[in-house]
Amino acid sequence: MDILIIAAMTAGGTYIIIYKVIGRKLLAKTGVVWDIAITVGAPILFLGSFAGVASGILAGVIFSGMTALTPRD
């Protein structure tokens, strides 16, 4: 359960920062690039234990779901 909470906080925080920095339209346009970057980058960031890598992978999956729900005007 802790891994899921940490992954959700990581994905949510990353999404909010990227959303504020580049804006909704560019985020929606380049969503696949961000999905791949977060899914690969988060486990590398949390490297060192199984729980860290698992939370990183889950963060990438949650982030992908969040970018899929971003409106594409």
MODELLER restraints for C-alpha pairs under 7 A, 6 or more apart:
rsr = mdl.restraints
at = mdl.atoms
rsr.add(forms.Gaussian(group=physical.xy_distance, feature=features.Distance(at['CA:3:A'], at['CA:51:A']), mean=6.69, stdev=0.5))
rsr.add(forms.Gaussian(group=physical.xy_distance, feature=features.Distance(at['CA:3:A'], at['CA:55:A']), mean=5.18, stdev=0.5))
rsr.add(forms.Gaussian(group=physical.xy_distance, feature=features.Distance(at['CA:4:A'], at['CA:55:A']), mean=6.65, stdev=0.5))
rsr.add(forms.Gaussian(group=physical.xy_distance, feature=features.Distance(at['CA:6:A'], at['CA:55:A']), mean=6.48, stdev=0.5))
rsr.add(forms.Gaussian(group=physical.xy_distance, feature=features.Distance(at['CA:7:A'], at['CA:55:A']), mean=4.88, stdev=0.5))
rsr.add(forms.Gaussian(group=physical.xy_distance, feature=features.Distance(at['CA:7:A'], at['CA:56:A']), mean=6.33, stdev=0.5))
rsr.add(forms.Gaussian(group=physical.xy_distance, feature=features.Distance(at['CA:7:A'], at['CA:58:A']), mean=5.63, stdev=0.5))
rsr.add(forms.Gaussian(group=physical.xy_distance, feature=features.Distance(at['CA:7:A'], at['CA:59:A']), mean=4.30, stdev=0.5))
rsr.add(forms.Gaussian(group=physical.xy_distance, feature=features.Distance(at['CA:8:A'], at['CA:59:A']), mean=6.04, stdev=0.5))
rsr.add(forms.Gaussian(group=physical.xy_distance, feature=features.Distance(at['CA:8:A'], at['CA:62:A']), mean=6.71, stdev=0.5))
rsr.add(forms.Gaussian(group=physical.xy_distance, feature=features.Distance(at['CA:10:A'], at['CA:59:A']), mean=6.05, stdev=0.5))
rsr.add(forms.Gaussian(group=physical.xy_distance, feature=features.Distance(at['CA:11:A'], at['CA:59:A']), mean=4.91, stdev=0.5))
rsr.add(forms.Gaussian(group=physical.xy_distance, feature=features.Distance(at['CA:11:A'], at['CA:60:A']), mean=6.79, stdev=0.5))
rsr.add(forms.Gaussian(group=physical.xy_distance, feature=features.Distance(at['CA:11:A'], at['CA:62:A']), mean=6.14, stdev=0.5))
rsr.add(forms.Gaussian(group=physical.xy_distance, feature=features.Distance(at['CA:11:A'], at['CA:63:A']), mean=5.03, stdev=0.5))
rsr.add(forms.Gaussian(group=physical.xy_distance, feature=features.Distance(at['CA:15:A'], at['CA:63:A']), mean=6.80, stdev=0.5))
rsr.add(forms.Gaussian(group=physical.xy_distance, feature=features.Distance(at['CA:19:A'], at['CA:27:A']), mean=6.55, stdev=0.5))
rsr.add(forms.Gaussian(group=physical.xy_distance, feature=features.Distance(at['CA:25:A'], at['CA:72:A']), mean=6.71, stdev=0.5))
rsr.add(forms.Gaussian(group=physical.xy_distance, feature=features.Distance(at['CA:28:A'], at['CA:67:A']), mean=6.92, stdev=0.5))
rsr.add(forms.Gaussian(group=physical.xy_distance, feature=features.Distance(at['CA:28:A'], at['CA:70:A']), mean=6.27, stdev=0.5))
rsr.add(forms.Gaussian(group=physical.xy_distance, feature=features.Distance(at['CA:28:A'], at['CA:72:A']), mean=5.71, stdev=0.5))
rsr.add(forms.Gaussian(group=physical.xy_distance, feature=features.Distance(at['CA:31:A'], at['CA:67:A']), mean=6.06, stdev=0.5))
rsr.add(forms.Gaussian(group=physical.xy_distance, feature=features.Distance(at['CA:35:A'], at['CA:60:A']), mean=6.67, stdev=0.5))
rsr.add(forms.Gaussian(group=physical.xy_distance, feature=features.Distance(at['CA:35:A'], at['CA:63:A']), mean=6.70, stdev=0.5))
rsr.add(forms.Gaussian(group=physical.xy_distance, feature=features.Distance(at['CA:35:A'], at['CA:64:A']), mean=5.28, stdev=0.5))
rsr.add(forms.Gaussian(group=physical.xy_distance, feature=features.Distance(at['CA:38:A'], at['CA:60:A']), mean=5.33, stdev=0.5))
rsr.add(forms.Gaussian(group=physical.xy_distance, feature=features.Distance(at['CA:39:A'], at['CA:57:A']), mean=5.89, stdev=0.5))
rsr.add(forms.Gaussian(group=physical.xy_distance, feature=features.Distance(at['CA:39:A'], at['CA:60:A']), mean=3.92, stdev=0.5))
rsr.add(forms.Gaussian(group=physical.xy_distance, feature=features.Distance(at['CA:39:A'], at['CA:61:A']), mean=6.82, stdev=0.5))
rsr.add(forms.Gaussian(group=physical.xy_distance, feature=features.Distance(at['CA:42:A'], at['CA:56:A']), mean=4.54, stdev=0.5))
rsr.add(forms.Gaussian(group=physical.xy_distance, feature=features.Distance(at['CA:42:A'], at['CA:57:A']), mean=6.79, stdev=0.5))
rsr.add(forms.Gaussian(group=physical.xy_distance, feature=features.Distance(at['CA:42:A'], at['CA:60:A']), mean=6.88, stdev=0.5))
rsr.add(forms.Gaussian(group=physical.xy_distance, feature=features.Distance(at['CA:43:A'], at['CA:52:A']), mean=6.79, stdev=0.5))
rsr.add(forms.Gaussian(group=physical.xy_distance, feature=features.Distance(at['CA:43:A'], at['CA:53:A']), mean=4.54, stdev=0.5))
rsr.add(forms.Gaussian(group=physical.xy_distance, feature=features.Distance(at['CA:43:A'], at['CA:56:A']), mean=4.12, stdev=0.5))
rsr.add(forms.Gaussian(group=physical.xy_distance, feature=features.Distance(at['CA:43:A'], at['CA:57:A']), mean=5.79, stdev=0.5))
rsr.add(forms.Gaussian(group=physical.xy_distance, feature=features.Distance(at['CA:46:A'], at['CA:52:A']), mean=4.68, stdev=0.5))
rsr.add(forms.Gaussian(group=physical.xy_distance, feature=features.Distance(at['CA:46:A'], at['CA:53:A']), mean=5.69, stdev=0.5))
rsr.add(forms.Gaussian(group=physical.xy_distance, feature=features.Distance(at['CA:46:A'], at['CA:56:A']), mean=6.32, stdev=0.5))
rsr.add(forms.Gaussian(group=physical.xy_distance, feature=features.Distance(at['CA:47:A'], at['CA:53:A']), mean=5.70, stdev=0.5))
